Amino acid sequence: MKKVITAVGNEELNKVLKEQKDIKVEAPDIQYQEGIIEALEEYKEIDIVVLNEEIIGELELEDLIRSIVIIKNDVQIILITNEKQSLEGSRNIIKIVSNKTNYVKEVVECITDNVYINQEKATKSEEVKHEKENIIHNLEKVKIQKKKESFKILISIKQKIKSLVSKKKKRNEVISVIGAPGVRKD
């Protein structure tokens, strides 16, 4: 049984793969790049990742594929793309499917018929572990940066509200002059 995760941004492929008897879909369709990495860490026995190049995220496609391979060295990738990429030479990409055609049929045929699943478990060297840590660290930086940006927006909104409230307070001030009538300073 081939264990698959999809990161296409469309549930149709996921549903069709679930109907196949020799394919086990491990997770719902993943909508963002960081979710692929989380799924690979959660489901250790994934054989195939079906990946759309347009999936939401901060990483470039090549960096995302490199991250996937670092986390799971023997994973096979089916790439759904709009135009032919120069990534065909990568040993983990087994098929590149055009997004302009009915890719669901091609992906199912590729998984059920032509794919040889490598069952060897590769041992990770120190370099691979270091690269994995770097990628996870970079993803955490992106998350922290997004949190900082939203915090800055909240602070600017708070300052605008304070300035509006202080303007209202200034309008409510009353100046009174006390003294006898008719007396003024010339």
C-alpha positions as CSV (number, residue, x, y, z in Angstrom):
1,M,0.0,0.0,0.0
2,K,1.4,3.4,-1.0
3,K,1.0,6.2,1.5
4,V,0.4,9.6,0.0
5,I,-0.1,13.2,1.0
6,T,-1.4,15.8,-1.4
7,A,-0.6,19.5,-1.4
8,V,-2.5,20.7,-4.4
9,G,-5.0,23.2,-2.9
10,N,-7.9,21.2,-4.3
11,E,-9.8,18.3,-2.5
12,E,-10.8,16.6,-5.8
13,L,-7.5,14.7,-6.2
14,N,-7.5,13.7,-2.5
15,K,-11.0,12.2,-2.9
16,V,-10.1,10.3,-6.0
17,L,-7.0,8.9,-4.4
18,K,-9.0,7.8,-1.3
19,E,-11.2,5.7,-3.6
20,Q,-8.2,3.7,-4.9
21,K,-7.6,0.4,-3.1
22,D,-3.8,0.4,-3.2
23,I,-3.4,4.0,-2.0
24,K,-3.7,5.3,1.5
25,V,-4.1,9.1,1.8
26,E,-2.7,10.0,5.2
27,A,-4.0,13.6,5.6
28,P,-6.5,16.0,4.1
29,D,-5.2,18.1,1.2
30,I,-2.6,20.5,2.5
31,Q,-3.2,24.2,1.6
32,Y,0.2,25.8,2.6
33,Q,3.9,24.9,2.4
34,E,4.5,24.7,6.1
35,G,1.8,22.1,6.3
36,I,3.7,19.7,4.1
37,I,6.7,19.8,6.4
38,E,4.4,19.3,9.5
39,A,2.7,16.4,7.8
40,L,6.0,14.7,6.9
41,E,7.1,15.0,10.5
42,E,3.8,13.7,11.8
43,Y,3.4,10.8,9.3
44,K,6.8,9.1,9.1
45,E,5.9,6.5,6.5
46,I,4.9,8.7,3.5
47,D,5.9,7.3,0.1
48,I,4.6,10.0,-2.3
49,V,4.0,13.7,-2.1
50,V,1.8,15.2,-4.8
51,L,2.8,18.9,-4.9
52,N,1.3,21.9,-6.8
53,E,3.9,24.6,-7.5
54,E,1.3,27.3,-6.7
55,I,0.8,26.2,-3.1
56,I,0.6,29.1,-0.6
57,G,3.8,29.9,1.2
58,E,7.0,31.9,1.4
59,L,9.5,29.4,0.1
60,E,10.6,29.1,-3.5
61,L,9.6,25.8,-5.2
62,E,13.2,24.5,-5.3
63,D,13.7,25.3,-1.6
64,L,10.4,23.6,-0.7
65,I,11.4,20.4,-2.6
66,R,14.8,20.5,-1.0
67,S,13.1,20.8,2.4
68,I,10.8,17.8,1.7
69,V,13.8,15.7,0.6
70,I,15.8,16.6,3.7
71,I,13.0,15.6,6.0
72,K,12.3,12.4,4.2
73,N,15.1,11.3,1.9
74,D,13.3,8.5,0.1
75,V,10.0,10.3,-0.6
76,Q,8.9,10.5,-4.2
77,I,7.4,13.7,-5.6
78,I,4.8,14.3,-8.3
79,L,4.9,17.9,-9.3
80,I,1.9,19.7,-10.8
81,T,3.1,22.8,-12.7
82,N,1.9,25.3,-15.3
83,E,5.0,24.9,-17.4
84,K,7.9,22.5,-17.6
85,Q,10.5,23.2,-14.9
86,S,14.2,22.4,-14.9
87,L,13.5,20.2,-11.9
88,E,13.2,17.0,-13.9
89,G,16.7,16.1,-13.0
90,S,16.0,15.8,-9.3
91,R,16.0,12.2,-8.3
92,N,13.0,12.5,-6.0
93,I,10.7,14.0,-8.7
94,I,9.2,11.1,-10.5
95,K,6.7,12.9,-12.7
96,I,5.9,16.4,-13.7
97,V,2.3,16.9,-14.7
98,S,0.8,19.9,-16.5
99,N,-1.8,21.9,-14.5
100,K,-3.5,22.8,-17.7
101,T,-4.7,19.3,-18.4
102,N,-6.8,16.9,-16.3
103,Y,-3.9,16.2,-13.9
104,V,-6.1,14.0,-11.6
105,K,-6.1,11.1,-14.0
106,E,-2.4,11.4,-14.8
107,V,-1.5,11.5,-11.1
108,V,-3.6,8.4,-10.2
109,E,-2.2,6.5,-13.2
110,C,1.3,7.4,-12.1
111,I,0.8,6.3,-8.6
112,T,-1.0,3.1,-9.3
113,D,0.9,1.8,-12.3
114,N,4.4,3.2,-12.9
115,V,5.8,4.0,-9.5
116,Y,8.4,1.9,-7.8
117,I,8.4,2.7,-4.1
118,N,11.9,2.6,-2.6
119,Q,11.5,0.8,0.8
120,E,15.1,1.5,1.9
121,K,15.4,3.8,4.8
122,A,18.2,6.1,4.2
123,T,20.3,7.1,7.2
124,K,20.7,10.8,7.6
125,S,24.2,12.3,8.0
126,E,25.0,15.2,10.2
127,E,24.9,17.5,7.2
128,V,21.3,16.5,6.4
129,K,20.3,17.0,10.0
130,H,21.9,20.4,10.1
131,E,20.0,21.4,6.9
132,K,16.8,20.2,8.4
133,E,17.4,22.3,11.5
134,N,18.2,25.4,9.3
135,I,14.9,25.0,7.3
136,I,12.9,24.6,10.5
137,H,14.7,27.6,11.9
138,N,13.9,29.7,8.8
139,L,10.2,28.7,8.9
140,E,10.1,29.8,12.5
141,K,11.7,33.1,11.5
142,V,8.9,33.6,8.9
143,K,6.3,32.9,11.5
144,I,7.9,35.3,14.0
145,Q,8.2,38.0,11.4
146,K,4.5,37.7,10.6
147,K,3.6,37.9,14.3
148,K,5.8,41.1,14.6
149,E,4.2,42.7,11.6
150,S,0.7,42.0,13.0
151,F,1.8,43.4,16.4
152,K,3.1,46.6,14.7
153,I,-0.3,47.0,13.0
154,L,-2.1,46.6,16.3
155,I,0.2,49.2,17.9
156,S,-0.4,51.7,15.1
157,I,-4.2,51.1,15.4
158,K,-4.0,51.7,19.2
159,Q,-2.0,54.9,18.6
160,K,-4.6,56.2,16.1
161,I,-7.4,55.4,18.6
162,K,-5.6,57.3,21.4
163,S,-5.1,60.3,19.1
164,L,-8.8,60.4,18.3
165,V,-9.7,60.1,21.9
166,S,-7.3,62.9,22.9
167,K,-8.7,65.2,20.2
168,K,-12.2,64.7,21.7
169,K,-10.9,65.6,25.1
170,K,-9.4,68.8,23.8
171,R,-12.7,69.8,22.3
172,N,-14.4,69.4,25.7
173,E,-12.1,71.9,27.6
174,V,-13.8,75.1,28.8
175,I,-12.0,78.3,29.5
176,S,-13.6,80.6,32.0
177,V,-12.5,84.1,33.0
178,I,-13.5,85.5,36.4
179,G,-13.6,89.1,37.3
180,A,-15.7,92.2,37.7
181,P,-17.7,93.3,34.6
182,G,-16.1,96.0,32.5
183,V,-12.6,95.5,33.8
184,R,-10.1,94.4,31.3
185,K,-6.5,94.8,30.6
186,D,-5.6,97.2,27.9
